Amino acid sequence: MFTEDHPSLCTSANSLELAIQRAQQKLLSLQHNDGYWVFELEADCTIPAEYIMLMHYLDDIDSQLQEKFAVYLRARQSKDGSYPLFYGGIGDISCSVKVYYALKMAGDDINAVHMKNLRNYIIAQGGAAKANVFTRIALAIFEQVPWRAAPFIPVEIMLLPKWFPFHIDKVSYWSRTVMIPLFILCTLEAKAKNPLKIDILELFITHPDKEQHYFPERGLLNKSFLFLDYIGRKSRCLVTKKMHLCAIEKASDWFTERLNGEDGLGAIFPAMVNAYQAMLLLGLPKDHPQVVTARKAIDKLLVIKDNEAYCQPCLSPVWDTGLSLLALQEADLANTKNSRKRAYNWLKDKQLSSEAGDWRIHRPNLKGGGWAFQYENPHYPDVDDTAVIAFAMASSELEDMNESIHQATRWIIGMQDKDGGYGAFDVDNTCYYLNEIPFADHGALLDPPTADVSARCVMLIAKVAQNHKEYLPAFDRCITYLRNQQEENGSWFGRWGSNYIYGTWSVLIALEQTDIAKSDPLYTQAVAWLKSIQQLDGGWGEDNQSYFDKSLSGKFHSSTAHQSSWAILALIAAGEVNSMAVKKGINYLLSQQNSAGLWSSPYHNAPGFPRVFYLKYHGYDKFFPLWALAKYHNELNNQ
């Protein structure tokens, strides 16, 4: 255990500077020739399994690629036979069902040990009938369950008026892009070619045709929606052919407008696949330019290595570039100038202005100015990315940044929610009752305001508001929002990073840009919490299980470099640079740096959707520790 006078706490300036130099050089070496950084973005095994299923849906099977996917999947099975949603997590039945089906498609013997163990886990959970809605829709497409196992989501939803309780504009961007082509697939009851006629009846306790419990009730509101689902199915006969064709055309037009070239619909894998399949189902030939481009968008997500392969959920160049720049600016403004100029030139070309975007539905008179998360995604600029990039520009000490900075800031202020907070893509996307519809058993249909995104907006506005007093009302409302979001233990929830450590880091580095006193409870309560959860090795770690169990906030069986970096940066922002907690944290990071100048961790470090979908940003162990070490070094030198 560390003590106040433990000799290992006497970090030498040389070792600190050497660690910073090595990490900086390595990060610079990973910059793309065009100026940006992009790192792998890995999810759980669901998407790799779905890619194999896509090949069998189309009867377009690349045997060598399929085997590489299978190698990837086999290597990630848990000891109990299951597949979790994040590394080291508990098993998830939906992911496990898809992996089993994919491996069986790839030729794995169902009597092999890994397949037996996986099947036993699924049966113990109640069988494949207990999988989530998205899995049951996939199984219906492969004719493994009847279509009544899927929710009633007819394409005629596209014809509903805006005042109706469910309207496509009331759900989040990712939900819209996934659902609208899915309406077509479900309404027309798409059928996979499934050339090898692979079935998984052995995963069901009750035969799928006789199963009566595909939709367990989750409360009174959900029960009401289930009743409406029943009424909708029974009244299907009232839909005229004209209405049906009109709805299909409207859905097709909607996603066609947003196909987004080789970056794909919404630039996210599930939406891309649904759009690709919908276009084929509607009769477009495989060699149609839109179909060809849509397939290229999917395959750009592949990570193919010598022995294994997987598919990323999306690509993250803008986010990776913004955070890399913040780390480098903390490390060495002078000697990274040329590299940073190239990065900012690339980013300037990616800033959106007059492009069409779904956010304009609620803000039609607001001028653009945001950045998307991916290479291209003009319909869906990201508030979080925009705040990070504009703040990095404002901190860059480079010329010709003001126009981009203030264009972005004005757009962000215009995207503020009624309660003062910020969502990631949409304004006031808070129809929470929609999370109770049968389709939304994942509980991630909406894009409400969150503390981490809101904090980034505060960070930017505080940085640039000195000569722009018109920005201050939005700033004040957002500070009030953050006060209201602070947890009783002093932390903040992390919607887009794992978890309370991420949320708390997000808020404290934002508050550092303000004139709020370090004695304010916003700081003091957060500092007390961060110190209370520091691990014996000096680092910090938090399990993604904290999204299921709040009592696990800030707790994990081991420290991680990225979470330790967040905690260190947060404590320094709160004025704790000379504290023992920060010194211990710095020593932990120094001890974990490898010979390449980097850090590594197997753990997923962010949710796509809390409790449902998790991500591993491969860049987090490359730029966050550099940022933390450099910040510590600079603060000591400035005393």
N, C-alpha and C positions, 0 to 999 in steps of 0.2 A: 504493500500500500504506500502511496505517496504521502510524505509528511512535509511540513513547512520547510525543513532544512535538509530534505533529501538531496544528495549530491547530483542525482540524475536530472534534477530540475535546472541545473546550471547550464542552460543551453548556450553554446558559444556562438558569437556573432558569425564566425567563419562557417560553422556547420549550417546555420540558418541561411546565410547568403548563398552557400553552395547548393543547398536544396532548392532555393528559389531559382537560381541560375539554371540548374539542370531541368527543372520542370518547365521553365520558360522556353528554353531551347527546344525541348521536345514538343511543346505545344506549337511553337512557331513552325517546326518541321512538318506538322500535320495540316498546315494551311494549304488549301487548294490553290492551284495556279490562278484561278479567277478571283481569289481574294477571300473566299468564305471558308468556314470550317463546317464539316458535317461528320457526325459519328453514328455508329450503328444505333438503332433504336429497336430493342427487343421486347417482345411481350411474353405471354405464356404460350403453352403449346397449342392453344386453340387455332390460331391463324395458320401455323404450319400444317395442322391436320386439315383445315379447310382448303388449303391449297391442293393437297392430294385429292380431296373430295371434288374440287373444281375440275381436275384432270379427268376424273371418272364421270363427272356430270357431262363433260363435253365429248367423252371418248377420244381424248387427246392426251395420251399417257406417255410421258417421257420417262422410261424405265430407270435410266441412270439418275436423273434428278429425283425421281420418286424415292429411290433407295437412299439417296443422301438425306432427304427429308426424314425417312424412316430411322436412319442412324441417329439423327438429331433427337427425334421423339423418344427412341428407346433409352437414350442416355439420360433423360430427364425424368424418368419414372421414380416416384417416391418408394420408400421401403415397404409401405403398406399396399403397394400396387397401384395407387391412385396417381392422378396428375393435379397438382395445385395451381392456383392462379398466380402465385409468385414463389420464388425460390425459398424452400424451407417452410412453406405454408402448409395448411391442412388440405386434404384432397377436395376437389370440386367435381361433382358428378357430371356437369355439363361438359366441361373440358375433357373429362375422362371418357365419356361416351364418344365424343368426336375423335379422340386419339385412337380408341379401340377400333372404330370403324375405319379410320385412315390406315392403321397398321394392317388390318385385315385386307383392305384393298391392295396394300403394298405386298401382300403375299405372306404375311406372318401366320404361322400355324396357330390356330386357336388353342392348341394343347401345349404350346410352348409356355415355359414358366411365367414369363412376363405377361403373357396374354391371360393365363389363368388367374394370376394375381389381380390383374386389372379387372377382369370380369367379376371376380369374387367381391372386389370393392364395390363395383357398380350395383350388383345384386344386393349387397348389404345395405346400400343406401335407398333401396326401394325399386331398383331397376331403372332402365332408360326412360320410362314414363315420367320419372321425377326430374328429368332434365329441364332446363329453362326453355322459354318460348323460342329463342333463336335456334336452339338445337332441335326442337321439335319441328320447326318449319323446315329445317334442312332434312330431317328424317322423313317428313311428308313428301318433299321433293324427290327423295330417293325411294318413295313408296314403302317405307318401313313403318309408318304410322298413318292412320287415316287423317284427312285434312281437318276433321273436327278436333284433332289434337292441337291445331294451331289456332290462334285467335282470329276472330272475324275482322279482317282489315281489307274491305273491298276497295277497289280503285275508285269507286264513286265517292269516297271521302274527299277527293279532289274537288267535288262540286259543292261541298258544304259552305255556307256563308260564314263570314268572319265572326259574326256574333255567336255562332254555334259553340257549345262548350268545348268541343274538340275541333280545332282547325290547325292545319299544318304550320301556320305562322306562330302558333302558341307553343311549339316545342323547339328544342335547341337545333342548332345548325347540323350537328352530327346525326340527330334523330331524323331530321328532314331528308338529308341526303341518303340515309340508309333506308328509310321507310318508303319513299315514293316509288323507286323502282321495285321495291319489295311488294307494294300493293299490286303491281302488275303480275309478279310471279305467283302471288297467292291467289289472286282472283282468277287467273287463267290456269291455276293448278299445274305449274311447271313440273315436268318429269325429267329426271336425270336419265341419260342414256345408260349409265351403269353397265358397261359392256360385259363385265365379268359376272354380273348378277349377284353381287355380294350383298348378303343380308346379315342382320345382327339380331335375329329373333331370340338368340340365347341371352340377350341382355334384358329381356322383359320377364317379369314375374307373372303378370297376366298378359295374355295375347293382346297385341296392340288394338285389334279390332273390337275386343271386349272390354278394354280398359275404360272405366267411367270417371276417373279422377285426374284428368289432365290439368284441371284448373282448381286447385284448392283455394278456399276462401281465405282472404287476409284481413277481413274486417267489414264493417257495414258498407262503407263506400265502395270497396272492391266488390262486395256482393251485389250492389246496385249495378255496377258496370257489367258484371257477369250476366245479370238479367237482361241488360241492354244488348249484350253480345248475343244472347239467345234470341231476342226479338229480331235483331238484325238478320240473323241466319234465316229465320222463319219468313221474313218479309222480303227476302231476296227476289222472289218471283215478281214483285211489283216494279222492279227496275226494268225500264224499257231498253230495247236494243240501242236506241238513239242516245239515251243517257249513258249507257255502258260505253259506247264508242267515243262519246264526247269526253268521258272521264279518262279513258285510256289515252286519248290524244293530249289531254291536258297534262297528264302525268308524264307522258313521253316528252312533250315540249319542255316541261319544267326541268327534267334532268338533262335533256339534250343541250339546253342553254348553258348548263353548268358542267358539261363534261370535262372542261379544263385541260384539253389536249393530253399530252403524255404525262401529266401530273394527276389526272383522273378526277372523277366526281368527288368533291369535297376533299380530295387528296388523301383519303383514308380507305384502307383496304376493303372493309365490308361494303361501303357504298360503291366502290369501283366494281366489285364482283357482281353486286346486284344489278348495276346498270348494264354491265357486259351481258349478263344472262338475260336481262329484260329485252335488250336490243335483238338478241338472237331469237327469243321467244316471239317477238313481234314481227319476225320475218326478214330482218336484215341479214344478208349473207355474211359469212365469215370474212370475206375479202372486201367488205364495205369499208371505206376509209375510217368512218367513226368507230366501227367495231375493231379494226386493226389497231387504231390508236388507243382504244380503251384497253386492249390486251397488253400493249406495250406499257401502259401506265401501271398495270398490275405487276408485270414482270420487272419493272424498275425497282420494285420493293424487295427483290430477292437478294439474299446474301448467300453466295455459293462458295464454299471452301473446298479444300482438297477431299475431305472425307464426309462432310455433312453440309446441310443447307437449311435455311429457314426463310420465312417471309416476314418482313417488317410491317407493322400496322400503318406506318406513314414515314415520311422523312422529315428531318428537323434542322435544316441548314440555317434558318434565320435565328432560331432559338440558340443553337450551338454557337453561332457566330457572335451574337450579342453577349453571351456569357463569357466566351473566350476573350472578347475585347475588354470586358470589365476586369477580368483577371490580369490581362497584360497591362492595362492602364495602371493598375495598382502596383504591378511588379516593376515596370520600367517604361515610363512615358517616352523617354528620349530614344532609346535604342530599339523600340518597337514601332517607331513612327511610320516608317515606310510600309511595313506589313499592315498596320492599322489603316493607313490611307487606302490601300488596296481593298481592304474589307469594307470600309465605309463607302467607297465608290460602288462596290457591288450592291451594298444595301440601298444606296440612293436609287439605283435602278429598279429596285424591288418595291419601293414605296408606292402605295396606291393613292390615287387621287380622284379621278372622275369615273372610275370603273363602276359597273353595276355591282350591287351587293345586297344580300338579304337584310343586312342591318338597316338599309334605307327604308324598309317597310315601316319601321317605327321612328326613323329619323330622316324623313325625305328631304329636308332642307339643310342637312348637315353636310359640309364639304368633307371629302375623304382625306386620308392622311396616315392610314395605318399600314402595318405590315402583316402578312400572313406568316404562319409557322413554317410552311413548306417553301419549296422553290417557287411554285405558282399556285395560288388559290384565291383569285381576285374577288370572288363572291364572299369570302370569309376571312377578312382581316382579323387579327387576334389582338385584343386589348393588352394582354400580358406581354406579348412580344413587342408590341408597339411602345409600351412604356419602357421596357428594357433597352430597346435600340435608341430611343430618343434620349434617355438618361445617359447612355454610354456616349452618344454624340456630344451631349452637354458637358460631359466630363473629360472629353478627349483632348482638349487644348489644341484642336485643329481648326483651320479656317473653313469657311463655306459650309457651316453646319446649321446656321440659324433657321433658314427657311424650312428645312426638313424637321427640325426640332419643334418649331411652333406650329407647323401644319399638323404634326402628330399630336401635340398637346391639345390643340383646339378640337381635334377629332375625339380624343379621349374624354375631354370635358363634356362633349356632346353625347357621349355614350353612358353617362352616369345614370344609375338607377334612382328610383324615387327615394329609397332609403339612404342614399349617399354612397352606397357601395358600387362595385363593378363586377359584372359577369365577364366571361372570356370572349364571347362573340355577339351576344344578343342583349337587348335592353329590356329590363323588367320581365325577364323570362321566368316567371314565378307562379304559374298556374299549378300549384303543387298537387291538386286533386288529380291531375293527369297521370301522376305516378302510380295511381291505383287502377288504371285500365288494364285489362288482361295482357295486352302487349308489353306493358312496362313492368314485368316482374323483376327486371334488373334495377328498377328504381333510378334510372339515369336518363330520363327523358328530357330534363330541363337544364338550363344554364343560369342558375341564380347567382347573385353576387356572393363573393367569397372574400375572406380576409387577405389571402395572399395576393390575388390580383389587385384588390383595392389598395393594398400597401404599395405595390409597384407604382400605381397611379399617383399616390401621395408623394412617393420618392421623386418622381419626375416633376410634378407640379411645384413642389417645394424648391426644387433645384432651379426652375426657370421663371418663377413668379416674381422675382425681385423687381423687374421693370414691367411686369404685366399684372397689375392689380386685379384685372378682370378675371384672372384665374382663381383668386382667393376664395370666392364663395363655394366653388366645387371642392377646394381643398378643405375648408372648414367642415362641410357636410361629410366628407370622407373620413376625417379624423373622428367625428362623432360616431360614425358607423364602426370604426375600428375599436373605439372605446366600448361600444356595446357588444362587440364580438369577442372581447377578451374573456377567456375561460376563468372559472373560479380559482384555478391553480396558477393563473398568470400567463398561460400559454395561449396560442391561437391555433385553430384548426388549419391543416394544410390540405387544401382541395387538390392541388396539382403537384404536390411533392410529399414524400413520406416523412412525417405527417405533422405532428404538433411541433417538432423541432423545425421543420421546414416553414410552417406557418409563423412561428415565433421569429425565426431569422428574417423572413420577409418583412414583418412589421418593424422590427427593431432597426434594420438597416434603412428603412424608410424614415423612421422617426429621427434618425441621425441627421437627416437633411433639414429638419425643422428646428425651431427654437424652443421646443418643448423641453422643460427642465429634466435633467437626469433623475431628479428626485420624484418625478411624477410616477404614480402607480403603474402607468403603462410600461415604464422601464423597470421599476423596482420589483414588481411582482413577477415579471418575466425573468429577470436576473435570478431571483430566488429559486424559481422553478428550474431553470437551466442548471444551476449549481447543484440542485438536489438530485438531478438525474445523471450526473457525471459518473462514468464507470471507473472502476479501480485502476484500469490501465491508462486513465487520463482522457479517454475519448468519449464519444457519445454514440448511441445507436438506438434505433426505434424500429420495432417490427411492424410490418403492414397489418398485422393482426389488430393493431390499435384502431383500425377503421371498423372493426367488429366489436371491440371491447375497449371502451374509453379508459378503463383503469390501467391499460397497458401503454398509455401515452408516455413517450420518452423512455420506454423500457425495451430491452432486447438482450439476448444472451451474449452479444459481442458488440464492440464498437465498429463503426465504419468510417472511412476517410471522408466521404462526402457529408455525412451527418455531423461529424466532428467539426468539419469546416464551417458548416452553417452555424453551429453553436458558438464557435470561436468568433466568427464575424459578428454574430448577434451580441455577444458579451462585450466585444471591443466597441461596438456602436453605442452600447450603454455606458461607456466610460470605464470598463473593467480591464483595460489592457494590462495593468500591473497586478491583477488578481492571480491567486494561486491556480484558480480554475483555468484561466487562459494559458498560463505557463505549462500546466499539465497537458492541456490540449495540444499545444504546439509540440511538446516532446512526443506525444503520441503520433502526430503526423510525421515528424522527422524519423521516428522509428519504423514507420510503415512504408516509407518511400523505397521503391525497388531500384535495381541497377540501371533501369532505363529512364529513371527520373520521374516515374509515374507511381500511381497507386492502383490497386485493383480490389474488386469486391464482386462476389457472385450475386449479390442481392438486388432485387428490384427496388428502385429508389423513387418511384412516383406512381400514382394511380392515373389510369386513363379515366376510369370511373370507380370511385371508392366502393369497395366490397364486391366489385364485379370484374374489373379489368385493370391490370397493372403493367408497368413499363420499367425497362431498365435502359436509362440513357447512358450509353457507353462513354459519353464525354464528361459525366459528372466527376469521375475520379481523375480527370485530367486538368480541369480548370478550377474547380472549387478549392482543392487543397493549395494550389498556387496562389489563389486569391487570398486565402486566409493567412498563409505564411507571409506574403508580401504586406498585407495590411498590418500584421503584428510588427514586422520589421520597420515599416514606415512610422507607425505610431510611437514606437520606442525612440526612433531617431528624432521625432518632432517634439519630444518632451524637453 
